[in-house]
Protein backbone atom coordinates (compact mmCIF):
# COMPACT_ATOMS: atom_id res chain seq x y z
CA UNK A 1 0.00 0.00 0.00
CA UNK A 2 1.40 3.40 -1.00
CA UNK A 3 1.71 5.94 1.81
CA UNK A 4 0.22 9.37 1.16
CA UNK A 5 0.80 11.90 3.97
CA UNK A 6 -1.93 14.32 4.97
CA UNK A 7 -1.72 17.89 3.66
CA UNK A 8 -1.69 20.77 6.13
CA UNK A 9 -4.12 23.37 4.70
CA UNK A 10 -2.94 26.22 6.94
CA UNK A 11 0.79 26.52 6.23
CA UNK A 12 2.69 25.92 3.02
CA UNK A 13 6.08 24.26 3.21
CA UNK A 14 8.15 24.25 -0.01
CA UNK A 15 9.27 20.89 -1.36
CA UNK A 16 12.47 22.42 -2.73
CA UNK A 17 15.15 24.71 -1.34
CA UNK A 18 16.22 25.73 -4.84
CA UNK A 19 19.62 24.04 -4.48
CA UNK A 20 20.89 21.21 -6.69
CA UNK A 21 21.04 17.70 -5.28
CA UNK A 22 24.80 17.62 -5.87
CA UNK A 23 27.54 19.94 -7.06
CA UNK A 24 29.54 17.37 -8.99
CA UNK A 25 29.36 13.85 -10.35
CA UNK A 26 31.31 12.23 -7.52
CA UNK A 27 29.07 13.69 -4.82
CA UNK A 28 25.98 12.59 -6.76
CA UNK A 29 27.36 9.07 -7.25
CA UNK A 30 27.99 8.69 -3.53
CA UNK A 31 24.51 9.93 -2.62
CA UNK A 32 22.92 7.48 -5.06
CA UNK A 33 25.24 4.65 -3.99
CA UNK A 34 24.39 4.95 -0.29
CA UNK A 35 20.69 5.61 -0.83
CA UNK A 36 20.10 2.79 -3.33
CA UNK A 37 22.11 0.20 -1.41
CA UNK A 38 20.17 1.03 1.74
CA UNK A 39 16.95 0.65 -0.28
CA UNK A 40 18.11 -2.83 -1.30
CA UNK A 41 19.16 -3.67 2.26
CA UNK A 42 15.75 -2.72 3.66
CA UNK A 43 13.63 -3.71 0.65
CA UNK A 44 11.64 -6.20 2.74
CA UNK A 45 11.12 -3.78 5.64
CA UNK A 46 7.92 -1.85 4.81
CA UNK A 47 8.34 0.52 7.75
CA UNK A 48 11.78 1.82 6.89
CA UNK A 49 11.61 5.01 4.81
CA UNK A 50 14.76 6.07 2.93
CA UNK A 51 15.18 9.27 0.96
CA UNK A 52 17.84 11.31 -0.78
CA UNK A 53 17.95 15.12 -0.74
CA UNK A 54 14.49 15.41 0.83
CA UNK A 55 13.64 18.53 2.82
CA UNK A 56 12.99 17.69 6.45
CA UNK A 57 10.70 19.97 8.48
CA UNK A 58 11.07 18.83 12.12
CA UNK A 59 8.38 21.10 13.60
CA UNK A 60 5.35 23.00 12.32
CA UNK A 61 6.96 26.38 12.68
CA UNK A 62 8.17 28.58 9.82
CA UNK A 63 10.58 30.32 12.20
CA UNK A 64 12.90 27.34 12.60
CA UNK A 65 16.42 27.55 11.24
CA UNK A 66 16.38 25.42 8.15
CA UNK A 67 14.90 23.19 6.97
CA UNK A 68 17.66 20.77 6.09
CA UNK A 69 17.74 18.26 3.23
CA UNK A 70 20.11 15.45 4.25
CA UNK A 71 21.87 13.85 1.32
CA UNK A 72 20.48 10.55 2.61
CA UNK A 73 18.18 9.94 5.54
CA UNK A 74 16.71 6.80 7.07
CA UNK A 75 13.54 6.74 9.16
CA UNK A 76 12.61 3.61 11.09
CA UNK A 77 8.93 3.34 11.93
CA UNK A 78 7.55 5.13 8.86
CA UNK A 79 6.17 3.42 5.73
CA UNK A 80 7.79 3.62 2.35
CA UNK A 81 6.08 5.91 -0.14
CA UNK A 82 6.28 9.17 -2.04
CA UNK A 83 6.82 12.46 -0.19
CA UNK A 84 7.43 15.96 -1.46
CA UNK A 85 9.13 16.70 1.85
CA UNK A 86 9.35 15.09 5.27
CA UNK A 87 7.01 16.95 7.61
CA UNK A 88 7.70 15.31 10.94
CA UNK A 89 4.36 16.22 12.57
CA UNK A 90 2.63 14.23 9.82
CA UNK A 91 4.90 11.24 10.44
CA UNK A 92 3.93 10.34 14.03
CA UNK A 93 6.56 12.90 15.03
CA UNK A 94 9.33 10.39 14.21
CA UNK A 95 12.62 12.08 13.34
CA UNK A 96 15.08 10.52 10.90
CA UNK A 97 17.37 8.35 13.01
CA UNK A 98 20.28 8.21 10.56
CA UNK A 99 21.54 10.87 8.14
CA UNK A 100 24.43 11.03 5.68
CA UNK A 101 26.09 14.09 4.19
CA UNK A 102 28.52 13.97 1.24
CA UNK A 103 30.78 17.00 1.10
CA UNK A 104 31.35 19.03 -2.04
CA UNK A 105 33.71 22.02 -2.56
CA UNK A 106 30.80 24.43 -2.14
CA UNK A 107 29.97 23.23 1.39
CA UNK A 108 31.25 25.80 3.89
CA UNK A 109 32.40 25.04 7.42
CA UNK A 110 29.62 27.27 8.71
CA UNK A 111 27.01 25.33 6.76
CA UNK A 112 28.22 21.97 8.07
CA UNK A 113 28.36 23.25 11.64
CA UNK A 114 24.77 24.45 11.25
CA UNK A 115 23.71 21.02 10.01
CA UNK A 116 25.43 19.31 12.93
CA UNK A 117 23.58 21.59 15.36
CA UNK A 118 20.31 20.92 13.50
CA UNK A 119 20.79 17.15 13.75
CA UNK A 120 21.76 17.52 17.40
CA UNK A 121 18.68 19.56 18.21
CA UNK A 122 16.19 17.40 16.36
CA UNK A 123 17.16 13.99 17.74
CA UNK A 124 19.17 12.34 14.95
CA UNK A 125 20.79 9.22 16.41
CA UNK A 126 23.59 8.74 13.89
CA UNK A 127 25.21 11.27 11.57
CA UNK A 128 27.87 10.38 8.99
CA UNK A 129 29.91 12.88 6.96
CA UNK A 130 32.13 11.87 4.04
CA UNK A 131 34.45 13.96 1.88
CA UNK A 132 35.20 12.04 -1.36
CA UNK A 133 38.08 14.41 -2.23
CA UNK A 134 40.08 13.94 0.97
CA UNK A 135 38.59 10.53 1.87
CA UNK A 136 37.89 11.96 5.30
CA UNK A 137 35.04 10.18 7.04
CA UNK A 138 33.50 11.21 10.35
CA UNK A 139 30.62 9.96 12.40
CA UNK A 140 28.56 11.03 15.39
CA UNK A 141 26.46 8.79 17.62
CA UNK A 142 23.88 9.96 20.14
CA UNK A 143 24.80 9.09 23.71
CA UNK A 144 23.18 10.54 26.83
CA UNK A 145 21.17 12.93 24.68
CA UNK A 146 24.12 14.31 22.69
CA UNK A 147 25.63 13.55 19.29
CA UNK A 148 29.19 12.59 20.19
CA UNK A 149 32.04 12.05 17.74
CA UNK A 150 32.89 8.41 17.07
CA UNK A 151 36.60 8.20 17.98
CA UNK A 152 37.42 5.12 15.87
CA UNK A 153 35.28 5.12 12.74
CA UNK A 154 37.24 2.45 10.84
CA UNK A 155 35.41 -0.83 11.30
CA UNK A 156 32.49 0.93 12.99
CA UNK A 157 29.13 -0.85 12.73
CA UNK A 158 26.07 1.39 12.64
CA UNK A 159 23.81 0.46 15.58
CA UNK A 160 20.69 1.27 13.54
CA UNK A 161 21.64 0.13 10.06
CA UNK A 162 23.90 -2.81 10.90
CA UNK A 163 26.35 -1.78 8.18
CA UNK A 164 30.12 -1.63 8.59
CA UNK A 165 32.38 1.21 7.47
CA UNK A 166 35.94 0.64 6.28
CA UNK A 167 38.47 3.20 5.09
CA UNK A 168 41.09 2.37 2.47
CA UNK A 169 43.72 4.61 0.93
CA UNK A 170 41.37 5.25 -1.98
CA UNK A 171 37.89 5.64 -0.52
CA UNK A 172 35.21 4.71 1.96
CA UNK A 173 33.85 1.18 1.73
CA UNK A 174 30.53 0.09 3.24
CA UNK A 175 29.47 -3.49 3.93
CA UNK A 176 26.31 -5.19 5.11
CA UNK A 177 26.69 -7.67 7.95
CA UNK A 178 26.41 -10.42 5.32
CA UNK A 179 29.70 -9.16 3.91
CA UNK A 180 28.12 -7.71 0.76
CA UNK A 181 29.83 -4.48 -0.28
CA UNK A 182 27.83 -1.40 -1.27
CA UNK A 183 28.17 -1.13 -5.06
CA UNK A 184 27.55 1.52 -7.68
CA UNK A 185 24.60 1.19 -10.06
CA UNK A 186 26.90 -0.13 -12.79
CA UNK A 187 28.48 -2.64 -10.42
CA UNK A 188 25.04 -3.78 -9.25
CA UNK A 189 23.96 -4.22 -12.88
CA UNK A 190 27.13 -6.18 -13.69
CA UNK A 191 26.61 -8.36 -10.62
CA UNK A 192 23.02 -9.09 -11.68
CA UNK A 193 24.21 -9.97 -15.19
CA UNK A 194 26.88 -12.29 -13.79
CA UNK A 195 24.32 -13.98 -11.54
CA UNK A 196 21.97 -14.40 -14.51
CA UNK A 197 24.78 -15.82 -16.64
CA UNK A 198 25.75 -18.23 -13.87
CA UNK A 199 22.16 -19.43 -13.56
CA UNK A 200 22.01 -19.97 -17.32
CA UNK A 201 25.27 -21.93 -17.24
CA UNK A 202 23.95 -24.10 -14.40
CA UNK A 203 20.72 -24.68 -16.36
CA UNK A 204 22.67 -25.78 -19.41
CA UNK A 205 24.83 -28.11 -17.31
CA UNK A 206 21.70 -29.66 -15.81
CA UNK A 207 20.23 -30.14 -19.29
CA UNK A 208 23.47 -31.74 -20.49
CA UNK A 209 23.49 -34.08 -17.49
CA UNK A 210 19.85 -35.01 -18.15
CA UNK A 211 20.61 -35.62 -21.84
CA UNK A 212 23.56 -37.82 -20.94
CA UNK A 213 21.39 -39.90 -18.60
CA UNK A 214 18.78 -40.30 -21.34
CA UNK A 215 21.47 -41.42 -23.81
CA UNK A 216 22.78 -43.99 -21.34
CA UNK A 217 19.22 -45.24 -20.72
CA UNK A 218 18.61 -45.69 -24.47
CA UNK A 219 21.96 -47.41 -24.86
CA UNK A 220 21.06 -49.84 -22.05
CA UNK A 221 17.66 -50.56 -23.65
CA UNK A 222 19.24 -51.30 -27.05
CA UNK A 223 21.74 -53.63 -25.42
CA UNK A 224 18.94 -55.48 -23.58
CA UNK A 225 16.99 -55.86 -26.86
CA UNK A 226 20.05 -57.28 -28.58
CA UNK A 227 20.57 -59.82 -25.79
CA UNK A 228 16.91 -60.86 -26.01
CA UNK A 229 17.36 -61.32 -29.79
CA UNK A 230 19.96 -63.94 -28.95
CA UNK A 231 17.39 -65.80 -26.87
CA UNK A 232 18.84 -64.71 -23.57
CA UNK A 233 16.89 -63.01 -20.81
CA UNK A 234 19.01 -59.95 -19.81
CA UNK A 235 17.49 -60.01 -16.31
CA UNK A 236 19.20 -63.33 -15.65
CA UNK A 237 22.64 -61.99 -16.40
Buried (B, 14 or more C-beta within 10 A) or exposed (E): EEBEBEEEEEEEBEEEEEEEEBBEEBBBBBBBBBBBBBBBBBEEEEEBBBBBBBBBBBBBEEEBEBBBBBBBBBBBEBBBEEBEBBBBEBBEEBBBBBBBBBBBEEBEEEEBEBBBEBBBEBBBBBBBBBBBEEEEBBBBBBEEEEBEEBEEBEEBEBEEBEBBBBBEEEEBEBBBEEEBEBBBEEEBEEEEEEEEEEEEEEEEEEEEEEEEEEEEEEEEEEEBEEBEEEEEEBEEE
